């Protein structure tokens, strides 16, 4: 792991500790960071891209809250941004374990991995957050951050949705969409 990518998760972990929302989150993220070091190189690359995206969404959602009429949501916005794609992390770990089932490494095409994550991460993330007994608002953000119904969403989901879309447009995502930023679209990573 290069110096710049190792600083991002460390900074996120430090902020999570300050928020002290739940000891389970601290332990889960610390274990995830330790797991990244041991990962298969293909999955490690996806995990690091996911971390970059999650931290970008967390910082973006917090910034949006602080610079709009939602200052009271700033801390929650950071946590919601960090947790909104936790289902993708879960699915990466499950797929990685499936690859090595039976003692034989089975390569999965990245396009298949991304298709599974795209289809299931929101629902699985909400289920995982509920399993951890975190506040329901985080589960709702995870479940609805891609929902096309933008008018009925709560402010926290709106903040995370906007930060998420911005990160996608900037190419900070597992499936970036840089079409609106004057950047060329990288279709090799889109499911």
C-alpha positions in Angstrom: 0.0 0.0 0.0 1.5 3.4 -1.0 1.7 6.3 1.5 -1.2 8.2 0.1 -3.7 5.3 0.2 -2.7 4.4 3.8 -3.3 7.9 5.1 -7.0 7.9 4.0 -8.1 4.9 6.0 -6.0 6.1 9.0 -7.7 9.5 8.9 -11.1 7.9 8.6 -10.4 5.6 11.6 -9.3 8.6 13.7 -12.5 10.5 12.9 -14.6 7.4 13.7 -12.9 7.2 17.1 -13.7 10.8 17.8 -17.4 10.3 16.9 -17.6 7.3 19.2 -21.0 6.3 17.9 -20.4 2.6 18.6 -17.5 0.5 19.5 -18.6 -2.1 16.9 -17.8 0.4 14.1 -14.3 1.0 15.5 -13.6 -2.7 15.7 -15.1 -3.5 12.3 -13.1 -0.8 10.5 -9.8 -1.8 12.3 -10.4 -5.4 11.3 -11.1 -4.3 7.7 -7.9 -2.3 7.6 -5.9 -5.3 8.8 -7.7 -7.5 6.3 -6.8 -5.2 3.4 -3.1 -6.0 3.9 -3.8 -9.8 3.5 -6.1 -9.6 0.5 -5.8 -11.0 -2.9 -4.3 -8.2 -5.1 -7.4 -7.9 -7.3 -9.8 -7.6 -4.4 -7.3 -5.4 -2.6 -7.4 -2.9 -5.5 -11.2 -2.9 -5.4 -11.2 -2.5 -1.6 -8.9 0.5 -1.7 -11.0 2.1 -4.4 -14.0 1.5 -2.2 -12.2 3.1 0.8 -11.3 6.1 -1.3 -14.9 6.5 -2.4 -16.4 6.0 1.1 -14.0 8.6 2.6 -14.7 11.0 -0.2 -18.4 10.6 0.4 -18.0 11.1 4.1 -16.0 14.2 3.7 -18.3 15.5 1.0 -21.5 14.9 2.9 -20.0 16.6 6.0 -18.9 19.6 3.9 -22.3 19.9 2.3 -24.0 19.8 5.7 -21.6 22.4 7.1 -22.1 24.8 4.1 -25.9 24.5 3.9 -28.8 24.8 6.3 -28.0 21.3 7.7 -25.1 22.0 10.0 -26.7 19.9 12.8 -26.3 16.9 10.5 -22.5 17.3 9.9 -21.3 14.6 12.2 -24.1 12.2 11.1 -23.4 13.0 7.5 -19.8 12.0 7.8 -20.7 8.7 9.4 -23.5 8.1 6.9 -21.2 8.8 4.0 -18.6 6.4 5.4 -21.1 3.7 5.9 -23.4 4.1 2.9 -21.5 1.4 0.8 -20.6 -0.9 3.7 -22.6 -3.6 1.8 -20.0 -3.4 -1.0 -17.3 -4.1 1.5 -19.3 -7.1 2.8 -19.8 -8.4 -0.7 -16.2 -8.1 -1.6 -15.2 -10.2 1.5 -17.9 -12.8 0.7 -16.8 -13.0 -3.0 -13.2 -13.3 -1.9 -14.0 -16.2 0.4 -16.0 -17.9 -2.4 -13.0 -17.5 -4.7 -10.8 -19.6 -2.4 -13.5 -22.2 -1.5 -12.3 -25.7 -1.9 -8.6 -24.7 -1.6 -8.4 -23.6 -5.2 -8.3 -20.0 -6.2 -11.0 -19.2 -8.8 -10.6 -15.9 -10.6 -13.8 -13.9 -11.0 -13.9 -11.2 -13.7 -14.0 -7.7 -12.2 -17.1 -7.0 -14.3 -18.9 -9.9 -12.5 -17.8 -8.7 -9.1 -19.0 -5.1 -9.9 -22.3 -6.4 -11.2 -22.9 -8.3 -7.9 -21.9 -5.3 -5.8 -24.1 -2.9 -7.9 -27.1 -5.2 -7.6 -26.9 -6.1 -3.9 -24.8 -3.6 -1.9 -27.6 -1.2 -0.8 -29.8 -3.9 0.6 -27.0 -5.9 2.1 -25.5 -2.7 3.6 -28.8 -1.8 5.3 -29.1 -5.3 6.7 -25.5 -5.2 8.0 -26.0 -1.9 9.7 -29.2 -3.1 11.3 -27.4 -6.3 12.4 -24.8 -4.1 14.1 -27.7 -2.3 15.9 -26.5 1.1 14.6 -29.1 3.9 14.3 -31.8 3.2 11.7 -31.0 6.4 9.9 -27.7 4.9 8.7 -29.5 1.8 7.4 -32.0 4.0 5.6 -29.1 6.0 3.9 -27.4 2.7 2.9 -30.7 1.3 1.5 -31.8 4.5 -0.3 -28.6 6.3 -1.5 -29.3 5.3 -5.1 -33.1 5.6 -5.0 -34.5 7.8 -7.8 -37.1 9.3 -5.5 -35.2 12.3 -4.3 -38.2 14.3 -3.0 -39.1 12.0 -0.2 -35.6 11.3 1.1 -34.6 12.7 4.4 -31.8 15.4 4.5 -29.1 12.9 5.5 -29.8 10.7 2.6 -29.9 13.7 0.3 -26.5 14.9 1.5 -24.9 11.4 1.1 -26.6 10.9 -2.3 -25.2 14.2 -3.6 -21.7 13.4 -2.2 -21.9 9.9 -3.7 -22.9 11.3 -7.2 -20.1 13.8 -7.0 -17.5 11.1 -6.2 -18.8 9.0 -9.1 -18.5 12.0 -11.5 -15.0 12.7 -10.2 -14.0 9.1 -10.8 -13.7 8.2 -7.1 -15.7 5.0 -7.3 -15.7 1.4 -8.1 -17.9 2.3 -11.1 -17.0 5.9 -12.0 -19.0 8.1 -14.3 -16.8 11.0 -15.3 -19.1 12.1 -18.1 -20.1 15.3 -16.5 -16.6 16.5 -15.5 -14.9 16.9 -18.9 -13.1 13.6 -18.2 -13.2 10.6 -20.5 -15.5 7.8 -19.4 -13.7 4.7 -18.3 -16.1 2.0 -19.4 -13.8 -0.8 -18.4 -14.8 -0.6 -14.8 -18.6 -0.1 -15.3 -20.7 -3.2 -14.8 
